[in-house]
Amino acid sequence: MKTRIVEVGKDTGNPEHYREAAEILQSGGTVAFPTETVYGLGADATDPEAVEAIYAAKGRPADNPLIVHVDSKEMALRYAKDVPADAIRCMDAFWPGPLTLVLQAKEGAFPENVTAGLPTVGLRMPDHPIARNLLKQTGRPIAAPSANLSGKPSPTAAGHVLHDLDGKIPLILDGGPSILGLESTVLDMTAVPPVILRPGSTTAEMLEEVIGKVRVSGEGKRNVPRSPGVKYTHYAPDAPVYLIEDKSKLVSLAIDHLHTKGKKVAVLSETPPEAADYSFPLSPDMLYTSLRMCDETDTDLILVAITEAHAKDAALMNRLEKAADHKWFS
């Protein structure tokens, strides 16, 4: 299979940009497209064979549910049932945007390979003109996890998608770099109070202003995942990742220690240490790009220097702890 890239450019409302992509999706194929968070790999969420093509391209575990993208609140309500009033309030306040709501799915609305056999489904309305126009032109809900090989850093540019999935999917819509760079917040609305299963840029504080108390999940690897990104090691580059406190001289001492063992070291930090073999920026919007840039080097180990500000960013720390498999350098 040859993978083509179509650059949409600034004329995002031109239906010609989406005609081929919509036809591929309507005929059971897959298409990668940009959202404000990361690039997604989409397929018709109501077609089990189309959804299976997502798993095949990504090498994704079958018990990891998929987020379904919709073009409106009305489309979401066609596929969900027993929707609580607080979920409607969240839709009105945060959609379109980086918030996925886990709701009870209507019987038979989605195949089991979308929901991982659960009675619930995660629904989100993306805040990106290309994603929204593609959804409207396709006329169907689109299941779309991140458009990368499973476990690898999520793609925030069309080139990242091509690197991982070249020859595995027919088409990539190129809309430039993603603005936010981290996946959506996932909020389980079937729990009382609602539970954040995956943190993102829609924070607990923002949610509580609209619906009151929310909890943060303690889900671990043994549980049946109700959301992507909670069970397996994710977002990981080729070299092992270790977190380290960004304290005076500590990072430099760690680099010196690794150099005595003949290791080349890449560092993600706010201030690049002189001793590092490779240095890349550390911020939410640049995290996946920096991790992917590490893969382009011959580094043996990646240190991520954590400041107090980083430690307070729940979404960033969630992704970093997954990338490092919770390992801290000592």
C-alpha positions as CSV (number, residue, x, y, z in Angstrom):
1,M,0.0,0.0,0.0
2,K,1.3,3.5,-0.9
3,T,0.6,6.2,1.7
4,R,-0.2,9.6,0.3
5,I,-0.1,12.9,2.1
6,V,-2.6,15.6,1.2
7,E,-1.7,19.1,2.4
8,V,-4.9,20.9,3.2
9,G,-3.4,24.3,3.7
10,K,-5.4,27.4,4.9
11,D,-8.5,26.6,2.8
12,T,-9.8,24.1,5.3
13,G,-13.4,24.6,4.3
14,N,-12.9,23.4,0.7
15,P,-14.9,20.1,0.4
16,E,-12.5,18.9,-2.3
17,H,-9.8,18.4,0.4
18,Y,-12.0,15.9,2.1
19,R,-13.7,14.1,-0.8
20,E,-11.1,11.3,-1.1
21,A,-10.7,10.9,2.7
22,A,-14.4,10.7,3.2
23,E,-14.8,8.1,0.4
24,I,-12.0,6.0,2.0
25,L,-13.7,6.1,5.4
26,Q,-17.1,5.4,4.0
27,S,-15.7,2.3,2.2
28,G,-14.1,0.8,5.3
29,G,-10.6,2.3,5.1
30,T,-8.5,4.3,7.4
31,V,-7.3,8.0,7.2
32,A,-5.0,9.9,9.5
33,F,-6.0,13.5,10.2
34,P,-5.1,16.3,12.6
35,T,-6.9,17.4,15.7
36,E,-6.0,20.1,18.2
37,T,-4.4,17.5,20.5
38,V,-2.5,15.0,18.3
39,Y,-3.0,13.3,14.9
40,G,-5.7,10.6,14.9
41,L,-6.0,7.4,12.8
42,G,-9.7,7.3,11.8
43,A,-12.1,4.6,10.7
44,D,-15.9,4.3,10.6
45,A,-16.7,3.6,14.2
46,T,-19.8,1.6,13.3
47,D,-17.9,-0.8,11.0
48,P,-16.0,-3.6,12.9
49,E,-13.8,-4.5,9.9
50,A,-12.8,-0.9,9.4
51,V,-12.0,-0.6,13.1
52,E,-9.9,-3.7,12.9
53,A,-7.8,-2.0,10.3
54,I,-6.8,0.6,13.0
55,Y,-5.6,-2.2,15.3
56,A,-3.7,-3.8,12.5
57,A,-1.9,-0.6,11.4
58,K,-1.0,0.4,15.0
59,G,-0.3,-3.0,16.5
60,R,-2.7,-1.9,19.3
61,P,-3.9,-4.3,22.1
62,A,-7.5,-5.4,21.5
63,D,-8.6,-4.6,25.1
64,N,-7.7,-0.9,24.7
65,P,-10.9,1.0,23.9
66,L,-11.1,3.7,21.2
67,I,-12.3,7.2,21.4
68,V,-15.1,8.0,19.0
69,H,-15.1,11.5,17.4
70,V,-18.4,13.2,16.6
71,D,-19.2,16.4,14.7
72,S,-21.8,17.7,17.2
73,K,-23.6,17.2,20.5
74,E,-26.5,15.9,18.5
75,M,-24.4,13.2,16.9
76,A,-23.1,12.2,20.3
77,L,-26.7,11.9,21.7
78,R,-27.7,9.6,18.8
79,Y,-25.1,7.0,20.0
80,A,-25.3,7.4,23.8
81,K,-28.0,6.7,26.3
82,D,-28.9,7.7,29.8
83,V,-26.8,10.8,29.4
84,P,-26.6,12.7,32.7
85,A,-27.3,16.4,32.9
86,D,-23.6,17.0,33.9
87,A,-22.5,15.4,30.7
88,I,-24.7,17.9,28.7
89,R,-23.2,20.7,30.7
90,C,-19.7,19.5,29.8
91,M,-20.6,19.3,26.1
92,D,-21.9,22.8,26.2
93,A,-18.9,24.2,28.1
94,F,-16.0,22.3,26.6
95,W,-17.0,21.1,23.1
96,P,-15.5,21.4,20.7
97,G,-12.3,20.8,22.6
98,P,-10.0,18.4,24.3
99,L,-12.5,16.6,26.5
100,T,-13.6,13.0,26.0
101,L,-16.8,11.9,27.9
102,V,-17.3,8.3,28.7
103,L,-21.0,7.5,28.5
104,Q,-23.3,4.5,28.3
105,A,-23.5,3.4,24.6
106,K,-26.8,2.5,23.0
107,E,-27.1,-1.2,22.4
108,G,-25.6,-2.1,19.1
109,A,-24.3,1.4,18.4
110,F,-20.7,0.3,18.2
111,P,-18.9,-3.0,17.6
112,E,-17.0,-4.6,20.5
113,N,-13.6,-3.6,19.0
114,V,-14.5,0.0,19.6
115,T,-15.6,-0.4,23.2
116,A,-13.3,-3.3,24.2
117,G,-16.5,-5.2,25.1
118,L,-17.6,-2.5,27.6
119,P,-21.1,-1.0,27.7
120,T,-19.5,2.4,27.6
121,V,-17.9,4.6,24.9
122,G,-15.7,7.6,24.9
123,L,-17.0,10.5,22.8
124,R,-15.3,13.7,21.8
125,M,-15.9,16.6,19.5
126,P,-12.5,17.8,18.2
127,D,-11.7,21.5,18.0
128,H,-9.9,21.5,14.6
129,P,-11.4,22.7,11.3
130,I,-9.9,19.7,9.3
131,A,-11.2,17.1,11.8
132,R,-14.6,18.8,12.0
133,N,-15.0,19.1,8.2
134,L,-13.9,15.5,7.7
135,L,-16.5,14.4,10.2
136,K,-19.2,16.4,8.5
137,Q,-18.3,15.2,5.0
138,T,-18.1,11.6,6.1
139,G,-21.4,11.8,8.0
140,R,-20.4,9.1,10.5
141,P,-18.8,8.9,13.9
142,I,-15.0,8.2,13.5
143,A,-13.1,6.0,15.9
144,A,-9.6,7.5,16.1
145,P,-6.8,6.7,18.4
146,S,-3.4,8.5,17.9
147,A,-1.9,7.8,14.5
148,N,1.3,6.1,15.7
149,L,2.6,2.6,16.4
150,S,1.2,1.5,19.6
151,G,3.3,2.5,22.6
152,K,5.4,5.1,20.7
153,P,5.2,8.9,21.1
154,S,2.0,10.3,19.8
155,P,2.2,12.2,16.4
156,T,1.9,15.9,16.4
157,A,2.8,16.4,12.7
158,A,2.0,14.6,9.5
159,G,5.6,13.5,9.2
160,H,5.4,11.6,12.5
161,V,2.4,9.7,11.1
162,L,4.3,8.9,7.9
163,H,7.3,7.7,9.9
164,D,5.2,5.2,11.8
165,L,2.5,4.1,9.4
166,D,4.0,4.5,5.9
167,G,2.7,1.7,3.7
168,K,0.1,0.7,6.4
169,I,-2.6,3.4,5.7
170,P,-3.7,5.0,2.4
171,L,-4.0,8.7,3.3
172,I,-2.8,11.4,5.7
173,L,-4.4,14.8,5.8
174,D,-1.7,17.3,6.6
175,G,-2.9,20.2,8.7
176,G,0.4,21.3,10.1
177,P,1.5,20.8,13.7
178,S,-1.0,20.1,16.5
179,I,-1.6,23.1,18.7
180,L,-1.9,21.4,22.1
181,G,0.3,18.4,21.7
182,L,-1.2,16.2,24.4
183,E,-4.3,13.9,24.2
184,S,-7.7,14.9,25.5
185,T,-8.8,14.7,29.1
186,V,-11.0,11.6,29.5
187,L,-13.9,12.0,32.0
188,D,-16.0,9.0,33.1
189,M,-19.6,10.3,33.4
190,T,-21.0,6.9,34.4
191,A,-19.4,7.3,37.8
192,V,-20.7,9.5,40.7
193,P,-18.9,11.8,41.1
194,P,-17.4,11.8,37.6
195,V,-13.8,10.4,37.4
196,I,-10.9,11.7,35.3
197,L,-9.4,8.6,33.7
198,R,-6.7,10.5,31.8
199,P,-5.7,14.1,32.5
200,G,-5.4,16.6,29.7
201,S,-5.6,20.3,29.1
202,T,-9.2,20.4,30.3
203,T,-8.2,20.3,34.0
204,A,-10.1,19.1,37.1
205,E,-10.4,22.7,38.2
206,M,-12.0,23.7,34.9
207,L,-14.5,20.8,35.2
208,E,-15.4,21.5,38.8
209,E,-16.4,25.0,37.9
210,V,-19.0,23.6,35.6
211,I,-20.2,20.3,37.3
212,G,-18.8,20.3,40.8
213,K,-16.7,17.6,42.4
214,V,-14.7,15.2,40.2
215,R,-12.2,12.5,41.2
216,V,-9.0,11.4,39.7
217,S,-8.8,7.7,38.8
218,G,-6.5,5.2,40.5
219,E,-6.8,2.7,37.6
220,G,-3.8,0.5,37.2
221,K,-2.5,-2.1,34.8
222,R,-4.6,-4.9,36.2
223,N,-7.9,-3.3,35.5
224,V,-10.0,-3.5,32.4
225,P,-9.3,-0.1,30.9
226,R,-12.2,2.2,30.3
227,S,-10.0,4.7,28.5
228,P,-7.0,4.7,26.3
229,G,-3.7,5.4,27.9
230,V,-4.3,3.9,31.4
231,K,-3.1,0.3,31.1
232,Y,0.0,0.0,29.0
233,T,3.3,1.8,28.7
234,H,2.7,4.6,26.3
235,Y,4.5,7.5,24.5
236,A,7.9,5.7,24.7
237,P,10.8,6.4,22.4
238,D,13.4,3.7,21.5
239,A,15.9,4.6,24.3
240,P,14.9,4.0,27.9
241,V,13.4,7.1,29.6
242,Y,14.2,8.1,33.2
243,L,12.7,11.0,35.2
244,I,15.1,13.1,37.4
245,E,14.6,16.1,39.6
246,D,15.8,19.3,38.0
247,K,17.9,20.4,40.9
248,S,21.2,22.2,41.0
249,K,24.0,20.0,39.6
250,L,22.0,16.8,40.0
251,V,21.3,16.4,36.2
252,S,25.0,17.1,35.4
253,L,26.2,14.6,38.0
254,A,23.9,12.0,36.5
255,I,25.2,12.7,33.0
256,D,28.8,12.5,34.2
257,H,28.0,9.2,35.9
258,L,26.5,7.8,32.7
259,H,29.4,9.0,30.6
260,T,31.8,7.0,32.8
261,K,29.8,3.9,31.7
262,G,30.2,4.9,28.0
263,K,26.5,5.9,27.6
264,K,25.3,8.7,25.4
265,V,22.7,10.8,27.1
266,A,19.8,12.9,25.8
267,V,18.1,15.4,28.1
268,L,14.7,16.9,27.9
269,S,14.7,20.1,30.1
270,E,13.9,23.8,30.3
271,T,17.5,24.7,30.4
272,P,19.9,22.4,28.3
273,P,22.8,21.1,30.4
274,E,26.1,21.6,28.7
275,A,27.3,18.1,29.5
276,A,24.4,16.4,27.6
277,D,25.2,14.7,24.3
278,Y,21.8,15.8,23.0
279,S,19.3,18.4,24.4
280,F,15.7,18.9,23.6
281,P,13.0,21.2,25.0
282,L,10.5,20.0,27.6
283,S,7.0,21.5,27.4
284,P,3.5,20.0,26.9
285,D,3.2,21.1,23.3
286,M,6.7,19.9,22.5
287,L,6.9,16.6,24.5
288,Y,6.2,14.1,21.7
289,T,8.3,16.0,19.2
290,S,11.2,16.0,21.6
291,L,10.9,12.3,22.3
292,R,10.7,11.6,18.6
293,M,13.8,13.7,18.0
294,C,15.6,11.5,20.5
295,D,14.9,8.5,18.3
296,E,16.8,10.3,15.5
297,T,20.0,10.2,17.6
298,D,22.2,7.4,18.9
299,T,21.5,8.2,22.5
300,D,21.5,5.3,24.9
301,L,19.4,6.9,27.6
302,I,17.0,9.8,28.0
303,L,16.8,11.9,31.1
304,V,13.8,14.1,31.7
305,A,14.5,17.0,34.1
306,I,11.4,17.6,36.2
307,T,10.9,21.1,37.8
308,E,8.3,21.9,40.4
309,A,6.1,23.4,37.7
310,H,6.3,20.3,35.7
311,A,5.4,18.2,38.7
312,K,2.2,20.2,39.1
313,D,1.1,19.6,35.5
314,A,-1.0,16.5,35.8
315,A,-1.3,15.9,32.0
316,L,2.4,16.3,31.4
317,M,3.4,14.1,34.3
318,N,0.9,11.4,33.3
319,R,2.5,11.2,29.8
320,L,6.1,11.3,31.2
321,E,5.4,8.6,33.8
322,K,4.0,6.4,31.1
323,A,7.0,7.0,28.8
324,A,9.4,6.2,31.6
325,D,7.3,3.4,33.0
326,H,7.4,5.3,36.3
327,K,11.3,5.0,36.5
328,W,13.2,7.7,38.3
329,F,17.0,8.0,37.9
330,S,19.0,7.5,41.1
